[in-house]
Amino acid sequence: MTPITRREFVKGVALTPLGLTSVGTMAQQTAQASGDRFDIVVAGAGHNSLVTAAYLAKAGYKVLVLEGRPVVGGGAETTSATMVGFKDDLCSTGHTGIQNNPMLNELKLRDYGLEYLFPDPFFHMPFADGSSFTMWRNLDRTAAEFGKFSKKDEAAFRRIYAEYQTIGPALEANQFLPVGWGKPMNELMAGIPRLGLWQRRMAMSAWDNICDNYEDEHNRNFLVTLALLGPLTDPIYPGTGMSAFGTAALLKWGRPCAKGGAGQLTQALARFIEAHNGVIEVNKPVTRLIIENGKCTGVECADGSTFHADKAVLSTIHIKQLVNMAPRELWGQGFMDGVDTWKEEQGSIFAGNYALKEAPQYGGPHSAPAVMISPNPTRVLLNGYDIGVGNANFDEPPMLAECLTVIDPSRAPAGMHTLKLMSCQPYSLKEGPEHWDKIKKQVADAQLKYLRRFAPNLTDDKILGEFIQTPLDIERMNPAFWHGSVHAGAGGASQSGAMRPVPGWAQYRMPIHGLYQTGACTYPGGSISGAPGRNAAMVMLKDFGTSIEQVVDKTESKKT
Ligand SMILES: Cc1cc2nc3c(=O)[nH]c(=O)nc-3n(C[C@H](O)[C@H](O)[C@H](O)COP(=O)(O)OP(=O)(O)OC[C@H]3O[C@@H](n4cnc5c(N)ncnc54)[C@H](O)[C@@H]3O)c2cc1C
């Protein structure tokens, strides 16, 4: 075997985009050589903006996508960061939220190389006393896991799962529709049994709901760790209540992962766009919006190149940065108030990617690609407190360890494995975010040390390469992860629904005529759901005199 060198904590390394070079290079030549005019210019190539671009390209518009980084995909990208031959997801891996998106079928992304794997079991949690909890895509098997520790908890899980079948569809009904396009919530909720109880639960904290319904410490540990590591918010906060019931919602899909890496989603979208006459350029950070007669008519990039859009500009640039790309007075006071008061997420992510000679072995009869570890619920609540006050977590931090090669060997050379190890950490340390550069190695070592308590086989000689990202590195990598917010900004009542991104501007149209916005800043928010992307396409296509239904039907689609 060819010897492979180990990469020490690499900062700003030139990553190898997997399978993307051809897309980027070809596209660059096409745009520059032809001097094309474009109907739509898209600033940023995260999965959401690529989804919007794909629908617009399918509708017959000439689309140009400009990505600031050397690779498209944003939080859905796969690179060889640890070592040549390993496919590392530097951001997302679990793509549960996108599974209900009609986009996957409407754009037939399978034809463009996207295949999802549905691991079962999908979550596992080993405990210090040698017992463990495993989550399956099966009600009885998962209920039995709760029952191992408490029959009362098993009954509680079955009861909550049954109740969730009535309220869940109502809560999820409008996710794939722009705000105001679907049935009003009170209409969707009408007739739901014990509605008042669920309204109360939503307003409560996740931890209170867990304690109200479950008694055993192991079960509570599993549930509260999930409630922290999913939304990256202190589970003791009022309004986090639904995070306590994540297990009921998760059973349907589990934690699906794209075969070959998360980047396969955005690669498939890029292929779709190019197959529909679109052009994609990488290494093109957009720095300025071009405004003519009050209308946004194009963008300027850091290298001085300009691109004109005959019809519209679509941005997925973070709103905090976007407002600096045009004269402030054009945004209007109301919009600026909303941007000025936009808050980052409470918690960010500290992530270590590793290239391994063997998979972590946790003991016990089962395991899963996604493994959570945490000493006890109190430790999770302390982590919640620490992200609020700016303390880094070194001591047994609750973590998610993902080893996808156990179900997808294509992600590593034969017999080898990938690992992504993540904890929830504050971006704004008490000493300031720059302090992350000083404590990076210390935190990475602390994470590995704690993981080894459960997977002692992961000795140093089993680790071939590593790539570590602090919350500050995550922002440096992708400016849309503003202040380490991997969902672009906090959720919660003040930045959700009609208030995302800004009250009065939840319709993907921006105050400057001709400018639209999608991505995690917009409704319904972050994660890999593609919902902001498809919703933005619905609004833009409507404004252009057609509809997403006509475009999907294609025979009806027409360019206006
Ligand atoms: C470590 C980590 C783990 C995660 N795990 C999961 C997970 O398992 N499941 C999940 O659902 N979510 C996960 N997330 C969150 C998820 O990745 C994001 O919420 C999601 O990627 C947001 O998608 P988006 O399309 O809105 O934008 P992004 O993915 O943020 O993409 C925005 C794109 O725009 C580009 N851009 C920004 N500004 C400019 C500019 N001025 N000019 C040109 N280009 C620009 C960026 O470079 C980027 O490519 C994770 C995130 C991280 C960091």
The ligand as a Gaussian input file, in Angstrom:
#p B3LYP/6-31G(d) Opt

LIG

0 1
 C      -19.841000      20.160000      11.941000
 C      -21.255000      20.292000      11.422000
 C      -22.100000      19.190000      11.479000
 C      -23.416000      19.312000      11.005000
 N      -24.219000      18.194000      11.008000
 C      -25.439000      18.259000      10.467000
 C      -26.208000      17.067000      10.290000
 O      -25.735000      15.956000      10.552000
 N      -27.453000      17.186000       9.766000
 C      -27.970000      18.390000       9.376000
 O      -29.117000      18.422000       8.893000
 N      -27.251000      19.527000       9.487000
 C      -25.992000      19.495000      10.008000
 N      -25.234000      20.632000      10.074000
 C      -25.850000      21.927000       9.699000
 C      -25.958000      22.108000       8.194000
 O      -24.714000      21.804000       7.595000
 C      -26.362000      23.546000       7.816000
 O      -27.442000      23.971000       8.597000
 C      -26.729000      23.626000       6.344000
 O      -25.592000      23.299000       5.580000
 C      -27.248000      24.976000       5.894000
 O      -27.452000      24.897000       4.504000
 P      -27.581000      26.167000       3.553000
 O      -27.888000      25.672000       2.198000
 O      -28.540000      27.129000       4.141000
 O      -26.197000      26.928000       3.561000
 P      -24.702000      26.490000       3.708000
 O      -24.569000      25.029000       3.709000
 O      -24.161000      27.256000       4.855000
 O      -24.066000      27.033000       2.367000
 C      -23.859000      28.401000       2.104000
 C      -22.858000      28.494000       0.957000
 O      -22.730000      29.856000       0.553000
 C      -21.356000      30.164000       0.397000
 N      -21.185000      31.599000       0.625000
 C      -21.429000      32.288000       1.748000
 N      -21.157000      33.594000       1.569000
 C      -20.733000      33.715000       0.272000
 C      -20.326000      34.818000      -0.537000
 N      -20.264000      36.062000      -0.052000
 N      -19.995000      34.580000      -1.834000
 C      -20.045000      33.328000      -2.360000
 N      -20.395000      32.253000      -1.626000
 C      -20.761000      32.446000      -0.333000
 C      -20.658000      29.312000       1.447000
 O      -19.286000      29.141000       1.161000
 C      -21.466000      28.027000       1.354000
 O      -20.966000      27.164000       0.361000
 C      -23.903000      20.549000      10.495000
 C      -23.040000      21.642000      10.428000
 C      -21.726000      21.516000      10.873000
 C      -20.796000      22.695000      10.760000

